[in-house]
Structure formats: C-alpha cells, structure tokens
Amino acid sequence: MLSITLNGEPRSVPPETTIAELAAELGLDPAKIAVERNLEIVSRSTLAEVKLEHGDQVEIVHFVGGGQADSWTVAGRTFNSRLIVGTGKYKDFAQNAAALEASGAEIITVAVRRVNVSDPKAPMLTDFIDPRKYTYLPNTAGCFTADDAIRTLRLAREAGGWDLVKLEVLGEARTLYPDMRETLKATEILVREGFKPMVYCVDDPIAAKQLEEAGAVAIMPLGAPIGSGLGIQNRVTIRLIVEGAKVPVLVDAGVGTASDAAVAMELGCDGVLMNTAIAEAKDPVTMAKAMKLAVESGRLAYLAGRMGRRLYADPSSPLAGLI
C-alpha cells in the first residue's frame, strides 16, 4: 500500500491508484471537485491518468454554501445521513427499497446468506437496491463464534469487494447480546486481514475502548436487545462511550420509535442503526421518514446544547412589574 496525505489526514491506497479512482472511492464526482497534488493543480481532464505515488500530498476541494455540512466520516468515507437501516423483516424487497428511499440513509446493512439453489432466478436484494447508489454494509447477523463471523465476512469481501463491514458475534439466542470475548477476537483478526469493522457491542465504556484499541473503525453499543423496541435503557453509559471514543459511536439495536432515535443523537452519538423499528411499523415507509427527521432533529438539539436541568421552577415571564 502507498501512504499519502489526503486533506491533511494520512491515508493508504493501493499501488497504481489514479486520482479519479481515489475520488470514486470517496464517492466524489470528478466534475465537481478540484485537485491539488504536491502543491500543483491537477487538470480535471487528467484525473484518470495521474497515478498516486508514495508520500503524495493531495488536497481535494469543492464549493460549499455559507456554513458547513454536518457530515460524518468512518474509515475515511464521508456520509451526510446519520441514519443506517437494515434490510430484514420487510414484506418484500420493494417495500424495503421504498422505506430506504424515505429514510434518506446512505448505508444499509445486509446479511450474507446462501444462494437459493432450488430457485436461482428468485429476486435478490441487489435487483431493488443498487449497491452503486448505496453503501452495502455486510454484517454477521446470526453468528455465534468469531470463526463463523470471520468466515462470513471473508465471503462477503469475495462477493462484493467490501472491506467496511459490521461485526456482531452473539452470545445467546434469547437476548442476542454480544459475546464480547469472541467479538474482540474477531475484531483483532479482521483488522489484521485488512477489514474495517464497525462493531456491535455491549454498552460498556471499557469494552468499547478495547474494541477501539483493537482497530474497530466505529463502536456500536446496543441501546436495548435487538428487535425489542425498548429504546435506550442506559443513557449514562452511552454518553460515557461517546466521551471516551476517538472513532464514531452509533447506537445499534433497541430503537422502537422516532423519539428513541432522537435521544441517541441528543447524547452525542454520530448515528443510529435500526431495522425492526421501521420494518415492523404499521406503515414502514412513513416510519422511515419519521426516523430521518428524528435523527436530524436530535443532532440539531445536540449541537444547539440543551438547557441545564434544575430541581426548582424558573418562570419564563419576568416577575417584575406584576399588577
């Protein structure tokens, strides 16, 4: 791998990578950016020809309006939507696609399952949700050992070339709580193999820090058991994880309705992942839109800074001048 500096941050790229290929990996349209390489402007017409070299200093810029977009970055990839949605439990792929569109999400989690060899022409998710438009995040749903999770993600990378993945290693079927010993083991091995794991974990600040030190690119503590819809049960530990992390923190599991998503964002999380809350709503498409707005409003509330809590009343109207 070549080591370059991109917009002031270190980054590794494969040999022979062109600037156009780098832009594509970042999800950028070459027609809408300007590139400087080692203090020299690179003509837009040559982006597909100029190959990056070890030690290159690259700056990529574009025009923005007044103010700054509230995007977030994981493993060097930048996204505007802070909502990640799953692809399970929907009536069919068409409903799944419609809900995804309404949610505004850019990342979707996908499980890796065997091909239906008895009906190889059966509809597939990729027929309805274009992996060129959305970022597929392969996950290890249903894996109860580190070995099974690693095997699953190796297959996922072979199938689609994905290295950004979601790791979850479950401890038992009843609670679907993560087995943290197996999760940490899998994280260490996956990182050595070049994966960039976003890791599902318990809402424990110590365990979260261990995962980050092992190379997790995002920490994803549960708010409540998967599919429970109970909302965030321990706001204190989620906030402690956020305060201690140097990588993105996203609440994963337990969201039941829009207010739960807003709470996660008000705690300072970088995003929220959900599936059942949308898929099992009476109207999944409308709920997906509600979740989009909840995540946005919770984020705005966090940035605005809430008022302090008081144990006494403080009237809004002035008392001076009362008749």
DARAZI-V316546 format. One record per residue. N is the residue number from 0. RES is the residue in three letters. NEAR is the number of other C-alpha atoms within 10 Angstrom. Layout:
BEGIN
N | RES | NEAR
N | RES | NEAR
END
This chain:
BEGIN
0 | MET | 11
1 | LEU | 15
2 | SER | 17
3 | ILE | 19
4 | THR | 17
5 | LEU | 16
6 | ASN | 13
7 | GLY | 10
8 | GLU | 11
9 | PRO | 12
10 | ARG | 14
11 | SER | 13
12 | VAL | 16
13 | PRO | 12
14 | PRO | 13
15 | GLU | 13
16 | THR | 17
17 | THR | 19
18 | ILE | 23
19 | ALA | 21
20 | GLU | 20
21 | LEU | 18
22 | ALA | 17
23 | ALA | 12
24 | GLU | 11
25 | LEU | 13
26 | GLY | 15
27 | LEU | 16
28 | ASP | 10
29 | PRO | 19
30 | ALA | 9
31 | LYS | 10
32 | ILE | 13
33 | ALA | 16
34 | VAL | 21
35 | GLU | 15
36 | ARG | 17
37 | ASN | 13
38 | LEU | 11
39 | GLU | 11
40 | ILE | 12
41 | VAL | 16
42 | SER | 11
43 | ARG | 15
44 | SER | 11
45 | THR | 12
46 | LEU | 18
47 | ALA | 15
48 | GLU | 12
49 | VAL | 17
50 | LYS | 15
51 | LEU | 22
52 | GLU | 16
53 | HIS | 13
54 | GLY | 12
55 | ASP | 15
56 | GLN | 20
57 | VAL | 22
58 | GLU | 18
59 | ILE | 15
60 | VAL | 12
61 | HIS | 10
62 | PHE | 8
63 | VAL | 8
64 | GLY | 6
65 | GLY | 6
66 | GLY | 6
67 | GLN | 7
68 | ALA | 9
69 | ASP | 12
70 | SER | 11
71 | TRP | 15
72 | THR | 15
73 | VAL | 16
74 | ALA | 16
75 | GLY | 15
76 | ARG | 11
77 | THR | 13
78 | PHE | 18
79 | ASN | 13
80 | SER | 19
81 | ARG | 25
82 | LEU | 26
83 | ILE | 23
84 | VAL | 28
85 | GLY | 23
86 | THR | 22
87 | GLY | 17
88 | LYS | 13
89 | TYR | 19
90 | LYS | 11
91 | ASP | 12
92 | PHE | 19
93 | ALA | 14
94 | GLN | 16
95 | ASN | 23
96 | ALA | 19
97 | ALA | 16
98 | ALA | 24
99 | LEU | 25
100 | GLU | 15
101 | ALA | 17
102 | SER | 24
103 | GLY | 19
104 | ALA | 22
105 | GLU | 18
106 | ILE | 21
107 | ILE | 22
108 | THR | 22
109 | VAL | 20
110 | ALA | 18
111 | VAL | 16
112 | ARG | 11
113 | ARG | 5
114 | VAL | 10
115 | ASN | 10
116 | VAL | 8
117 | SER | 7
118 | ASP | 8
119 | PRO | 9
120 | LYS | 8
121 | ALA | 9
122 | PRO | 11
123 | MET | 12
124 | LEU | 15
125 | THR | 11
126 | ASP | 11
127 | PHE | 14
128 | ILE | 20
129 | ASP | 12
130 | PRO | 15
131 | ARG | 9
132 | LYS | 10
133 | TYR | 13
134 | THR | 18
135 | TYR | 22
136 | LEU | 23
137 | PRO | 24
138 | ASN | 27
139 | THR | 26
140 | ALA | 19
141 | GLY | 16
142 | CYS | 20
143 | PHE | 20
144 | THR | 18
145 | ALA | 25
146 | ASP | 14
147 | ASP | 15
148 | ALA | 25
149 | ILE | 21
150 | ARG | 12
151 | THR | 20
152 | LEU | 25
153 | ARG | 17
154 | LEU | 15
155 | ALA | 22
156 | ARG | 15
157 | GLU | 10
158 | ALA | 10
159 | GLY | 11
160 | GLY | 10
161 | TRP | 18
162 | ASP | 21
163 | LEU | 22
164 | VAL | 23
165 | LYS | 26
166 | LEU | 30
167 | GLU | 30
168 | VAL | 32
169 | LEU | 24
170 | GLY | 18
171 | GLU | 13
172 | ALA | 9
173 | ARG | 7
174 | THR | 13
175 | LEU | 17
176 | TYR | 19
177 | PRO | 22
178 | ASP | 19
179 | MET | 20
180 | ARG | 13
181 | GLU | 18
182 | THR | 23
183 | LEU | 24
184 | LYS | 17
185 | ALA | 24
186 | THR | 27
187 | GLU | 17
188 | ILE | 16
189 | LEU | 24
190 | VAL | 16
191 | ARG | 12
192 | GLU | 12
193 | GLY | 10
194 | PHE | 22
195 | LYS | 22
196 | PRO | 28
197 | MET | 28
198 | VAL | 30
199 | TYR | 30
200 | CYS | 27
201 | VAL | 23
202 | ASP | 25
203 | ASP | 15
204 | PRO | 20
205 | ILE | 13
206 | ALA | 18
207 | ALA | 28
208 | LYS | 18
209 | GLN | 12
210 | LEU | 25
211 | GLU | 21
212 | GLU | 13
213 | ALA | 18
214 | GLY | 22
215 | ALA | 28
216 | VAL | 26
217 | ALA | 25
218 | ILE | 30
219 | MET | 29
220 | PRO | 24
221 | LEU | 26
222 | GLY | 28
223 | ALA | 23
224 | PRO | 21
225 | ILE | 18
226 | GLY | 17
227 | SER | 15
228 | GLY | 18
229 | LEU | 16
230 | GLY | 22
231 | ILE | 22
232 | GLN | 15
233 | ASN | 13
234 | ARG | 15
235 | VAL | 12
236 | THR | 16
237 | ILE | 26
238 | ARG | 18
239 | LEU | 16
240 | ILE | 24
241 | VAL | 21
242 | GLU | 14
243 | GLY | 13
244 | ALA | 16
245 | LYS | 14
246 | VAL | 19
247 | PRO | 20
248 | VAL | 27
249 | LEU | 28
250 | VAL | 26
251 | ASP | 27
252 | ALA | 26
253 | GLY | 25
254 | VAL | 32
255 | GLY | 22
256 | THR | 21
257 | ALA | 21
258 | SER | 17
259 | ASP | 24
260 | ALA | 31
261 | ALA | 26
262 | VAL | 22
263 | ALA | 28
264 | MET | 26
265 | GLU | 23
266 | LEU | 19
267 | GLY | 20
268 | CYS | 25
269 | ASP | 24
270 | GLY | 23
271 | VAL | 25
272 | LEU | 22
273 | MET | 27
274 | ASN | 24
275 | THR | 23
276 | ALA | 23
277 | ILE | 31
278 | ALA | 23
279 | GLU | 16
280 | ALA | 15
281 | LYS | 9
282 | ASP | 12
283 | PRO | 23
284 | VAL | 21
285 | THR | 16
286 | MET | 21
287 | ALA | 29
288 | LYS | 18
289 | ALA | 19
290 | MET | 29
291 | LYS | 22
292 | LEU | 18
293 | ALA | 22
294 | VAL | 26
295 | GLU | 20
296 | SER | 18
297 | GLY | 23
298 | ARG | 24
299 | LEU | 15
300 | ALA | 17
301 | TYR | 17
302 | LEU | 12
303 | ALA | 10
304 | GLY | 9
305 | ARG | 9
306 | MET | 6
307 | GLY | 5
308 | ARG | 6
309 | ARG | 7
310 | LEU | 5
311 | TYR | 6
312 | ALA | 6
313 | ASP | 8
314 | PRO | 7
315 | SER | 6
316 | SER | 6
317 | PRO | 8
318 | LEU | 8
319 | ALA | 6
320 | GLY | 5
321 | LEU | 5
322 | ILE | 4
END
